[in-house]
Amino acid sequence: MIAEILATGDEIRSGALVDTNSAYIAEKIEETGINITRHNCVGDDEDELTAILLELAERADIIIVTGGLGPTLDDLSREAAARATGVSLVLDTKVLEKIENFFVSRQKKMPDSNTRQAMFPQGAAILENPIGTAPGFSLKIKQGTFFFLPGVPAEMRKMLNEQVVPRIKQEIKDPYYYETRTISTFGLGESALEDKLSGFSGLWPDIKLGFRASFPEVQVKLYQKNSNKKALVKEQEEAITWIKEKLGNKIVSLTGQPLATVVGNLLIQQKTTLAVAESCTGGLIASWLTDLPGSSEYFLLAAVTYANSAKESVLGVKKTTLEQWGAVHEETAIAMATGANKLSGSTYAIATTGIAGPAGGSPEKPVGTVYIALTGPQGTKAKHYFFPFAKRQLNKKIFAAQALNLLRLELLKTDEKEQKLTMATLSSNKNSNF
Amino acid sequence: MIAEILATGDEIRSGALVDTNSAYIAEKIEETGINITRHNCVGDDEDELTAILLELAERADIIIVTGGLGPTLDDLSREAAARATGVSLVLDTKVLEKIENFFVSRQKKMPDSNTRQAMFPQGAAILENPIGTAPGFSLKIKQGTFFFLPGVPAEMRKMLNEQVVPRIKQEIKDPYYYETRTISTFGLGESALEDKLSGFSGLWPDIKLGFRASFPEVQVKLYQKNSNKKALVKEQEEAITWIKEKLGNKIVSLTGQPLATVVGNLLIQQKTTLAVAESCTGGLIASWLTDLPGSSEYFLLAAVTYANSAKESVLGVKKTTLEQWGAVHEETAIAMATGANKLSGSTYAIATTGIAGPAGGSPEKPVGTVYIALTGPQGTKAKHYFFPFAKRQLNKKIFAAQALNLLRLELLKTDEKEQKLTMATLSSNKNSNF
């Protein structure tokens, strides 16, 4: 059984908009074990649309179409589907009522044009849209089963996951269970990860291993397929234990959480707080941390001290330190971290100072140089790193991630100590590798 | 004359990677006046690849293919192109030498597998890759002219712009000049912009108008086509003057620059400096500003004071202010801005305090409420805004953009005064609307 994807719309066809829907759909459909053979895209042209629907009906068993379900005249998926099937469009009064209610609830009058969204090719099964006005529909054209979904990503995703994927699973009467597990890692590139896990496929031939860069992190993905649910779970547990042994603390999260989330959760668990002093990362660490709801529980402040004078006036870095060592130095990083710590009364403080480029580098301190300091109950330390990236924004990201990772490793040590203490109290042997 | 795009590779087909290349190519090709009718994508499968190349050769005049030019066995574009054309692959010794030199210059030995990158279908014209090891090639299959480019975006873009687009322009002997002009705006949605510019197409029937959301900004795009270069330039000037009248200071930049860049440039031009005090925006303003090279010229510091205690200790906000008004209030915003200003000695300071959500809202101050303060040579003011977004990260972005926009409008006033002064001195009437 094979599937294809069709994205429609002039914005995508002409390149005004990058099509992110097709990648999302491909991933979800492949997780059901069905092979995606092609992606396609055409614009808002009824003849083109009708022609490609007929081609797809010949080539694929399942076809997911996005876009063209809006209220305006260039939304033509309904018309093209009806033409390709050789039926006419009929009004669904129940759907019309829902659309009218949608506008009533927002205290607005429904424009006449929205009536078009309640028209469907005769024989189509309606797919409800719980968060927008554009319902989708499914329809058989020749041998192909088509699912028409809106182009708005949030609506498409919800409808795909809640209505389309379950129906496909039911339809294919697939005897297998599928599961995808994502592990986030930091500190190794894709090929280094591949090397470290090189024995994997021999040990678990039923689990497909994948690597996906999500800069500066890399995700390790386990794609599983098994007719026995219990066997699948057991196999996953064993595989993860093996991966933990191989990758150790390069693993950021066994559930795919990114660095900032993991660090935030550790701080909350340990009931500790954080202050940040940023120079070269320019507020990125703070912005990542505050992207997470609830960050105010642990995040006290960030001082983005770009100018030397700000390092002095805000963080209390001594003029002599700056004069003797310069702004980019481990002594300065340490003074920044301890300054932020004192200023806020936080449990931990991290500081970054470096050269993000493109200008400001020197033979001794080339672009990509960064000093990161960490202070906390275990003391204060600073580390020097060098990353050979040419781009300013990539450098900011890798510097920020490296700082969060340094803090993560420190928090894990505390976590391990606490766990060992608990373990000892419980006289238990169930110790985690992590 | 029509064109199609083909993206190849299992990463894109399976959804592990979003295909950004096709949108880029579509935009560049459409700028030459050639219509893109379809995008296609297949995986690393030689039969599938060969089949789609033959289909494309029947359907389109020009076909741009990306991916499958690497050194590994799953890079199959060369083989499929040769099969589709009915020729064999031949080694190009000059290209091989270049690839070997590429490795020598990096003090590495060339792996044998890279020899594959010097193999081309007989009769193909080589497209040089100035920044990577994978050269491309062009080839005629039936009536279609194919351009095979690497999948790495930076390499693909450079080769497309420098080698493919000029060759296409030459080949189509197109008598027209094309130009795309991008205007960035802030403060109006796409449909509001469309309304304000509703008379445009009647006045300039030769210029196609487009709107592109780049949240929280919206870009207005002018797509021009004219056989007379002078007429094109004159028409663009007139159209832009008309748009400036209609949109006024909603225009952020007439050359498509985003808010942070425009604000940064104005600060540099006016030889002024900036300090930022961020609560709800959590470092995002600082991170946007420091994404730009040279920001250290004007950006002194940002104090991301999430905790009330940090607002007091860093910015000197009075305990009584916080107790009387709360953290989310215009008095607090003003105290934060003036505090940052004093601390840094900056010319200007902006401050944000609000509720980004999802928690923390109340009936009086719902999620989406923000107070923004600005202090500078013209005095101090605070404004209250409310944005009905449900998502924390969207709120952070719109709050941050609103703060930068408030500063932009203030800097423009200064700019206008200076301009008027210069104008008066020069006794000139050439005053700008902007």
Interface residues (C-beta under 8 A of the other chain):
Chain A: A7 I12 R13 S14 G15 A16 L17 V18 D19 T20 S22 A23 Y24 I25 A26 E27 K28 E30 I36 T37 R38 H39 N40 C41 V42 G43 E48 I52 G210 R212 A275 V276 E278 T281 G282 G283 L284 I285 A286 S287 L289 T290 D291 P293 G294 S295 S296 F299 L300 L301 A302 A303 V304 T305 Y306 A307 S309 A310 S313 V314 L343 S344 G345 A356 G357 P358 A359 R392 Q393 K396
Chain B: A7 I12 R13 S14 G15 A16 L17 V18 D19 T20 S22 A23 Y24 I25 A26 E27 K28 E30 I36 T37 R38 H39 N40 C41 V42 G43 E48 I52 G210 R212 K221 A275 V276 E278 T281 G282 G283 L284 I285 A286 S287 L289 T290 D291 P293 G294 S295 S296 F299 L300 L301 A302 A303 V304 T305 Y306 A307 S309 A310 S313 V314 L343 S344 G345 A356 G357 P358 A359 R392 Q393 K396
